[in-house]
């Protein structure tokens, strides 16, 4: 079903569209400008087809109201978390173990140094 426009639509010319694009800082090729002009004209026709003779109260966005909050219901309360019985280690107890692990790990990675090559220079 085709909508009949309520009023005449003033169309936009490709020159006017190019002016708007240049103000926005956009650079489009002529085909893209033509597509944009066509889309603009179609949107103008759709906007013109919207009926204007209805009161604002008929607009669902203006007529919708949230119900007032009820005061008799209290918000749900999250249950308390049980305390864990695991004993936490103090930082002083944790450090020697961490140092021992790091030392063992670095000992596994070490390889014997290779002998120096003859004629190799250092520092340059």
N, C-alpha and C positions, 0 to 999 in steps of 0.2 A: 504494500500500500504506500503510495507516494504521498509525502507530506506537502501541503500547499503552504508556501511561505506567507507569513502574516503581513510582511511589509517588503518593499523592494530592497534588494541587497546591492550595495555599492561594491563592485568588485575591485580587486587590487591589481595593478598592472605590474608586469615584470620589472619595470624601472623603479616603482615604489618598493617592491620587494628587495631589489638590489640595494636601495638606500637603507632599508631596515637592516639588511645583512651587514652592510659596511659599518653601520653604527654599532652593531653587536660584535664586530671584529671577525666575522666569518667570511671565508673565501670559498665560494661554491662555483662549480662549472655551470654553464648554461642549462644543461639537462637537469641538474639538481635544482636550479632556481625555478625552472618550469614545473617540476614536480611539486615544489613547495607552494608555488602560486596556485596550482590545481587543488592541492590539499587545503589551502587557506580558503579558497572559494567554497569548497564542499563544507567546511566547518561553518562558514558564514551562513550557508543555506540551512544547516542543521540548527544553528542558534536562532535564526529567523523563524523556524517552524515551531519553536516552543511557544505555547499559548501564554499570553500576557494578561488575559482577562480574569484570571483566578486570584482570589485573595491569598495573602501570604500564609494564612492559617491552614490552607490546603496543602502546603508544602510539608511533606512528612518530616523533613529535617527540623522544621520549626515546631511541629506539633508533638514530636516525641519528647516525653519527659520521663526521667528516671523516677522510680518509686522512692519515697523517703525511706531512709534507713530505719529498721526497727530497733527500738531501744531495749527490748526485753531479752534479746539473745546476746550473750557475751561471746567474744571471739574465742576460737578454740585455742587451748593452751597445749604446747608441746610437752610430752612427758620428760621428766628429768633423766639425764643420762647417768647410768650407774658408774660409780668410781671404779677404775681398774686397780687391781691388786698387784700388778707387776711392779717390782721395785726398780725405780729409776737409778741409774748409775750416776755418780757424781762425775764432773769433768776431770777431776784428778785421777779417778780410777780408769777412765776411758782412754786417757792419753798414752800410758805405757803400752797398751795393747795395740793401739793404732800405730805407734812408732815401730813396734816389733813387726807388724804386718808390712809396713812400708819398707823396712830394712830387708826383710826376706824377699820381697818382690823385686827390689833393686838388685839384690845379689843374684837372682835368677837371670836378670837381663844382662849382666856384665859379661863381656867377652874380653879375652886377653888383647892388649893393644898390639897393633901390627908394627913390625919393625920399620924404622924410618927408611925412606928410599934414598938412594945415593943421588946426589946432585939436586935434591929438592931444595928450593929456597923458601925461606919463611919471611913473611911480612910484606911482600910486594903485591 
